[in-house]
Amino acid sequence: MKSQDSIKNKIFSIVLVIMMILPASFTLAQNNSINNITGHKYALDNLLAGIKSENEGVRRSSIYFAGKYKIAETEQALIDQLKNEPNPATRTLIAFVLYELGSEEGLAEVNKLARNDIDPNVRRMSTHLIREYFAHQEN
């Protein structure tokens, strides 16, 4: 019962963050602080809790929003989750978000994923992301 209450609280927190982020209906071209998107003092804490959530839907939604709005403060949580993520599709999503954030540390983790992941689809997608990043750096 206590576990269900914890999950309900996490889901509520994520829904709250999503509701606060959605009004920002503009595309952001650079990494942002979550404070630029919402003034809610717990928004970052809620987003980070969502990234680490045991609920796969909440976790994937939080990862997606971190990438969509390029929330720079989520990078370390994404890297940590990438190392522990059991779902190959979610690892691919995290790799894409780290690519979107464009930091050296995040891209180094995507490169490790491209070389070492056990899932061939994750390796393939990560390899394409790294190639795409370097192709854009040359231009």
C-alpha positions in Angstrom: 0.0 0.0 0.0 2.8 2.4 0.9 4.5 1.6 -2.5 1.2 2.5 -4.3 1.0 5.8 -2.4 4.6 6.6 -3.4 3.9 5.9 -7.1 0.8 8.0 -7.0 2.8 10.9 -5.5 5.4 10.6 -8.2 2.8 10.5 -10.9 1.1 13.5 -9.4 4.4 15.4 -9.3 5.2 14.5 -12.9 1.7 15.5 -14.1 2.2 18.8 -12.3 5.5 19.4 -14.0 4.0 18.6 -17.4 1.1 20.9 -16.8 3.5 23.7 -16.0 5.8 23.0 -18.9 3.1 22.6 -21.6 2.1 26.3 -21.8 5.6 27.0 -23.1 4.5 26.2 -26.6 7.6 27.6 -28.3 10.5 25.6 -29.7 13.7 26.2 -27.8 16.9 26.0 -29.8 19.4 26.0 -27.0 19.8 24.3 -23.6 17.7 25.9 -21.0 17.4 26.1 -17.3 14.1 24.9 -16.1 13.7 28.3 -14.4 13.4 29.8 -17.9 10.4 27.6 -18.6 8.6 27.6 -15.3 9.0 29.5 -12.1 7.8 26.6 -9.9 10.4 25.9 -7.2 9.9 22.2 -7.3 9.7 21.7 -11.1 13.3 20.5 -11.4 13.0 18.1 -8.4 9.8 16.7 -9.9 11.4 16.2 -13.3 14.5 14.5 -11.8 12.2 12.2 -9.7 10.3 11.4 -12.8 13.5 10.4 -14.6 14.3 8.0 -11.8 10.8 6.8 -11.4 10.0 3.1 -11.2 6.9 3.7 -13.4 8.1 3.3 -16.9 5.6 5.7 -18.4 6.4 8.4 -16.0 10.1 7.8 -16.5 9.9 7.9 -20.4 7.6 11.0 -20.3 10.1 12.9 -18.0 13.0 11.9 -20.2 11.1 13.1 -23.3 10.3 16.5 -21.7 13.9 16.9 -20.5 14.9 16.6 -24.2 12.1 18.5 -25.8 12.8 21.5 -23.7 16.5 20.8 -23.4 16.7 21.1 -19.6 20.4 21.2 -19.0 20.1 20.4 -15.3 18.8 16.9 -16.1 22.0 15.8 -17.8 23.6 14.0 -14.8 20.3 12.3 -13.9 19.9 11.1 -17.5 23.5 9.7 -17.5 22.9 7.9 -14.2 19.6 6.5 -15.5 21.2 5.4 -18.8 23.7 3.3 -16.8 20.9 1.5 -14.9 18.1 1.4 -17.5 16.8 -2.1 -18.3 14.6 -1.1 -21.3 16.4 -0.8 -24.6 13.8 1.6 -26.0 14.3 3.9 -23.0 18.1 3.7 -23.3 17.7 4.9 -26.9 15.4 7.7 -25.8 18.0 8.8 -23.2 20.7 8.7 -25.8 18.7 10.9 -28.1 18.0 13.4 -25.3 21.8 13.5 -24.4 22.5 14.1 -28.1 20.0 17.0 -28.0 21.6 18.5 -24.9 25.0 18.3 -26.8 27.4 18.2 -23.8 30.7 16.4 -24.0 30.0 14.2 -21.0 26.6 13.1 -22.3 27.9 12.4 -25.8 30.8 10.4 -24.2 28.1 8.2 -22.6 26.2 7.9 -25.9 29.5 6.8 -27.5 30.0 4.2 -24.8 26.5 3.0 -25.5 27.2 2.7 -29.2 30.2 0.5 -28.5 29.1 -1.6 -25.6 25.3 -2.0 -25.3 24.0 -5.5 -25.5 21.0 -4.6 -27.7 21.9 -4.2 -31.4 19.2 -1.6 -32.0 20.5 0.6 -29.2 24.1 0.3 -30.5 22.9 1.2 -34.0 20.8 4.2 -33.0 23.6 5.5 -30.7 26.1 5.1 -33.5 23.9 7.2 -35.8 23.5 9.9 -33.1 27.3 10.1 -32.6 27.9 10.3 -36.4 25.2 13.0 -36.8 26.7 15.0 -34.0 30.2 15.0 -35.6 28.7 15.7 -39.1 27.1 18.9 -37.7 30.4 19.8 -35.9 32.3 19.8 -39.2 29.8 22.2 -40.8 
